[in-house]
């Protein structure tokens, strides 16, 4: 009997950039947007430090199952 092995391939479906500033008056907006994105299933790909904060690139992935 031939055994079938399933592999999961993640396919990038959507990408966006979320900025979080170090400004005490406005950092909460970026923080909330980043947290909401994570709750929606986005995963942090990388972060880009800037002089005023951090910009996160986040991606939403679909999982495609393949049989060998």
C-alpha positions as MATLAB code, in Angstrom:
seq = 'XXXXXXXXXXXXXXXXXXXXXXXXXXXXXXXXXXXXXXXXXXXXXXXXXXXXXXXXXXXXXXXXXXXX';
ca = [
       0.000    0.000    0.000;
       1.318    3.420   -0.939;
       1.396    5.947    1.871;
       0.335    9.490    1.049;
       2.098   12.286    2.866;
       0.371   15.618    3.163;
       2.494   18.725    3.183;
       1.291   22.196    4.032;
       2.471   25.039    1.842;
       1.792   28.520    3.052;
       0.766   30.925    0.323;
       0.972   34.641    1.020;
      -2.513   36.014    0.417;
      -2.218   39.604    1.630;
       0.455   41.901    3.054;
       0.248   45.209    4.849;
       2.448   47.581    6.789;
       1.550   48.790   10.273;
       3.378   51.700   11.870;
       3.757   52.059   15.635;
       5.193   55.401   16.716;
       7.027   56.153   19.934;
       4.871   59.247   20.483;
       3.071   58.855   23.840;
      -0.061   60.479   22.387;
      -0.437   58.269   19.306;
       1.369   54.943   19.820;
      -1.895   53.311   20.934;
      -3.406   53.658   17.420;
      -0.611   51.678   15.788;
      -0.546   49.193   18.636;
      -4.291   48.570   18.289;
      -4.001   48.140   14.510;
      -1.155   45.640   14.918;
      -3.049   43.657   17.564;
      -6.200   43.604   15.420;
      -4.198   42.342   12.445;
      -2.725   39.526   14.540;
      -6.201   38.599   15.780;
      -7.345   38.405   12.139;
      -4.619   35.848   11.411;
      -1.809   38.052   10.107;
       1.718   37.047   11.065;
       4.622   39.454   11.516;
       7.094   39.005    8.675;
       9.677   41.574    9.731;
      10.002   44.936   11.438;
      11.686   48.104   10.249;
      12.968   50.432   12.986;
      12.686   54.127   12.145;
      13.667   57.274   13.991;
      10.071   57.761   15.183;
       8.941   54.165   15.782;
       8.698   50.773   14.141;
       6.964   49.689   10.941;
       5.847   46.056   10.884;
       5.175   44.125    7.700;
       2.492   41.547    8.363;
       1.205   38.854    6.057;
      -1.966   36.813    5.830;
      -1.346   33.280    4.634;
      -3.527   30.556    3.164;
      -2.525   26.978    3.805;
      -2.595   24.770    0.729;
      -2.389   21.031    1.331;
      -0.592   18.938   -1.227;
      -0.382   15.184   -1.468;
       2.793   13.495   -2.600;
];
